[in-house]
Amino acid sequence: DGGITQSPKYLFRKEGQNVTLSCEQNLNHDAMYWYRQDPGQGLRLIYYSQIVNDFQKGDIAEGYSVSREKKESFPLTVTSAQKNPTAFYLCASCMLAGRGSDEQFFGPGTRLTVL
Amino acid sequence: KNQVEQSPQSLIILEGKNCTLQCNYTVSPFSNLRWYKQDTGRGPVSLTIMTFSENTKSNGRYTATLDADTKQSSLHITASQLSDSASYICVVRLTQGGSEKLVFGKGMKLTVNP
């Protein structure tokens, strides 16, 4: 059953704590992305990775960190430096340009709430 | 500035009725435009993709149009069903300097009532 999964679905964090959101895909996609979704706003790109062991900052990378040690996995860490982390986080993946459809497939999301 | 504007922000219709969602963009250079459907608490799912040369594309009860001259797209939903209640997001891809970027609209919330 191919797809992209995120865990956990809901996450609660105390202020000052780091938390890591999981994203796994078995679609053999090269590129993976992390977005943040807030009410009344479009999706905003946090980080993306087009190849293992390489990743790039998106538009709102401050307070976040990522790793890409395996093609299938792209975890996102929300650090205590992120001033307003409460949001819905979406992970996506797609083939690289020229290697197939450019459609980004999204995971089911993780809702992070800071208490 | 690359922007994607959607209207209306929200819409309530009765089951069985038709509706049209609008998307205006100022993205350049344009590569393609997608409409996504996002159920509450879920990730977005692609409905249609429109390239520069395409005017109309259908996917079941969903029909997307694109006017590249006026930089407008619409998503028409025919014979709405309760399951159409969701947010609909217009996303434009631009290609610049060998890299690609997605510009997301804020989405519009459709509610279909029985």
Interface residues (C-beta under 8 A of the other chain):
Chain A: I4 G40 Q41 G42 L43 R44 L45 F88 L90 A92 A97 D102 E103 Q104 F105 F106 G107 P108 G109 R111
Chain B: V4 N32 R34 G41 R42 G43 P44 V45 S46 I49 I89 R93 E100 L102 V103 F104 G105 K106 G107
